[in-house]
Amino acid sequence: MSTKLSIINHDRRIFKGKYIYPVVSRRAGGLSIGINLNTNSACNWQCIYCEVPNLKRGKPEPIDLALFKEELIYWLNQIVHKDFLDKHTEPGTLLKDIAFSGNGEPTAAKEFAAAVKVVMEQIRSFQLENKISVRLITNGSYLDHSATKKAWGQLENLNREIWFKIDAIDPVETKRINQINISKKSITSNLKSSIQISPTIIQTCILKINNELPSMKAINDYINFLKPFADSLKAIHLYSLARPTEQSISDSIERLSYDELQLVANNIKQLKVPVLSFI
């Protein structure tokens, strides 16, 4: 197969596999080995911009850990020891991370701790300890659970990051964008837990909704919420739509231009946290 991966081609069906998929990630800055523990496309959130087709509410189905390990070893071998990068990515592309992401919230899986352990073991087996990162891309909803903290704590001696989703602070806006009911208190508790167990990056999707940019009130609410955490955050990632939504929604959503995204970023930079924009 001569398929070239790119930041706009994240189709997880290109290469055969149940749990592991390679993607070129604009935010990782190269090739990412994605981990999908939500093979039934079930999530406890349903963000209006989500690109997962047939997304449903719920938790992951049971994980076949033997198959998970087999697939991870296969892909690491293809990428580290064989010519996958040369064949399927642009020249100069490097393996940057192994990322728990997929078709739903990865920390909802009962086998999350066991999956993290497999990843840790294979990073050491392939001698990648100081070459790549392990990333958890999460809505944060399980991060204040002791089991999740213990699971991610297995990686304390490896390069690791949590990319913690905050798209809005106001409960009305989180209901509109993420289609969940969550309080500021819950976001605070989850974010504190994230910072305790890992270097943490805030990831925020900025959209035009019904032709309107985020209000200054929404931006100021976001800034004021993050102020107490600013010294503890590694960075803030701002991005807009890269691919069309797969959700049936009543609102219209659009991608911001580079200049529009930078305008938001410039406001947020008052936090004195590195702000990276991806468009």
N, C-alpha and C positions, 0 to 999 in steps of 0.2 A: 504494500500500500504506500502511495506517494503523498498522502495527505500532509499538508503543512499546517501545524497548529499556529494560532494567532490569538491576540487578546479578544477578537470578536468571534472566535470559533471555539466555544466551550462545550460542544456536544459530547456528552459522556458516553454516547453510543458508538463513537468512531472506532474505538478499540475494544475488543471483547474483554469483559471483566465485570464482576459484580460489585466489588468494593473499592477498587483502586482505578484511578483514571489520571492521565497526564494532561495538564493544561499549561498554556503560556499565560502567566498572570501579570497584568500591568502593575499591580501593587507589590507583588513579590519581586518583580524586575527580572523575570526569567522563567524557567520551567518549574512548575509546582507538581508534586505528586499528591493528587487529591485523594482524600479518604471519604467515602460515602457510607456511613453507617445507617443511613435512612433509605434503604433500598426500596421501601414501600412508599417513598415520597410523602412521608407523614411528618408534620411539624406542629409545634404548639403555637407558632405564629403564622400569619399569612400576609406577609408584606405585599403591598399593592404593586411593587416593582419586581417581584420575584420571578425569575426566569425558569423555574422548575415547572414543567408541564404536569398536569393532573395532580397538583399538590392537594393534600387533604390534611385535616386536623388529626393529631394523634401522636403516638410514639413509634419508634422503630420496631420492626419485627426482630426476632432473635437472630444473633450474628453467628455465622459459621466461622469460628475462630481459626480452624485449620485451613479453610479456603482463604480467609483473609490473609493469613501469614504466607500462604503459597503465592497469592497474587502480589503481595508486597515484595517478596523476594524476586519474583519474576521481573517486576518493573525496575527494581533497583539494579538487577543484573543487566537489563536492556539499556538502561541509562548510564550506569557507571562503567560497565565493562564492555558494552557493545556499541553499535553505531546509531542508536535511536535519535540522539540529538542531531547528528549530521543529516539523517534522512527526513526528519519530521519537524525541524525547527529552523529558524533563520540562523545564518552564520553568527557565531559568537554567543549563542544562547547557552546559559549554564543552568545546572540544577540548583535551585535556591532553597527549596523547603519541602517538607512533608506537611500537608495541611489537613487537619480535620475540618471538613466543610460539608460538601455533599448536598443532599436533597432535603435537608431538615436540620433540626438542632442536634448536633452529635452527642452532647453530654446527656441527652435523654436516654441513650442506649444503656441497658443494664450491663452490657459487656464493655463499656467505655474504658474502665480501668485496665481490663485485660488487653484491649486493643492498644492502649498507650504503652503497655509493657512490651508488646510485640514490636512496636515501632522503635522503642528505646533499644531493644536487643539487636534489631537489624541495623540501626544506625551504627552501633558499635561493631557489628559483624562486617559491615562494608567500610569501616574506618572513615565515617563521615562526621565524627564528633565536632570538629571545628570548621567544617566546610558548609554545613547547611543548618537551617533552623527547623524546629518543630513548631507549628502554629495551630492555634485553636481559633476558628472563626465562629463566633457564638453570639447569640442574643443575650447571653448572660443569665438566663432564667434559672439555671441549676448551679450557678457558681457559689452560692452560699450553702450548698449541701456539703456535708462533711465527706461524703463518698467522692464527690467531684474534686474537692480540694486534695484529698489523698491521692486520687488517680493522677492528677496533673503534677503533684509533688514528686512523682517518680522521676521526673525529668530535671530535677533541680541542678544536676551537674552538666546538663546539655544546654545549647542555645535554644531558647524557647520564648514564645510570645503568645499573648492572648489578644486577639482582635475583637474588641467588645463593641457590639452594635448599640449606638444611641442615635436615632434619627430625629427624635423630638423629646421634649420634656413634659409639656402640657398633656395631661391625660386625654383631652379631646383630640389632640394631634396624634398621639400614639395610637389611639383607636382608629383614626382615619388612615394613617400610613401603615402601621403594623397590624392593624385589625385585632388588637388585644386590649384588655383592660389591665393597666399596670400603674401603680402609684409611684410618685417621686421617691417615697420611702423604700420601695422595693428595688428601684434602680440603684439607689444609694447603697443599700445592703449588698447587692450583687457586685457593684463596682468595687466596693471596699474589699470584698473577698478576692476579686480578680487581682487587685494590686498587691494583696498579701501573698499570693502564691506565684506571681509571674510578672515580668515586665509586661505592661499593658498599653495597647494602642487603641484609641477610640476610633471606630469606623462609622462614618455618617454618610448616608445617601441623601443628596440634595436634589429635589425635583421641582419642576413647574407643575402645579396641580391646577387644572382648569385655567391654564394660561397665566397663572399667578406665581411669582417667586415667593419664597418664604418671607414672612413679615419680619420687620425689625423686632417686634415683640418676641417672635419665636426664636430669632437669633440671640437676642439678649437673654431670654430664659435659658437657652443652651449654655451661653457663656457664664452666666451667674451660677448655674448648677455645677459647672466644671471647675470654677475658681478654687474651691477648697482642695481639689485633687491635682491641681496643675503641676505642683512640684513632684508629684509621684507618677506622672504619665510620661511615657516614652515619646509619644507623638499623637497627632490627630490626622486621620486619613479622610479627606473629603472626596467624594466621587459622585458622578451622576449616572444615568443609564448608559450601559454599554450595549445592551441587547434588549429587544422588545420584551415587555412583560408577558407572562403566560397566564396571568390571572384575569378572571372576569370581574371587572370593576366598573363602578358607575362614574367615577371621576376620570377625566382625561389627564394623562401624565406625559411630560416631555423632558427631554434631556436639556440640561443647561449648556450654554456656550462656555468656552474657556473663560471669557471675560466675566460672565455672570458668576461662575464658580469662584473666580479669583476675588470678586467683590465680597462674597461671603467669607472667603478665607482671610482677607485683609481685616475684617472685623474680628474674627476669632483669634488672630495673632496677638491681640492684647493679652491673652492668657500667658504669653511667653513660653508656650509649648510649640515645638516644631509642627508646622501644619503643611502637609503634603496634599496637593490637588491632583486628581487623576481624571482625565477626560478622554 
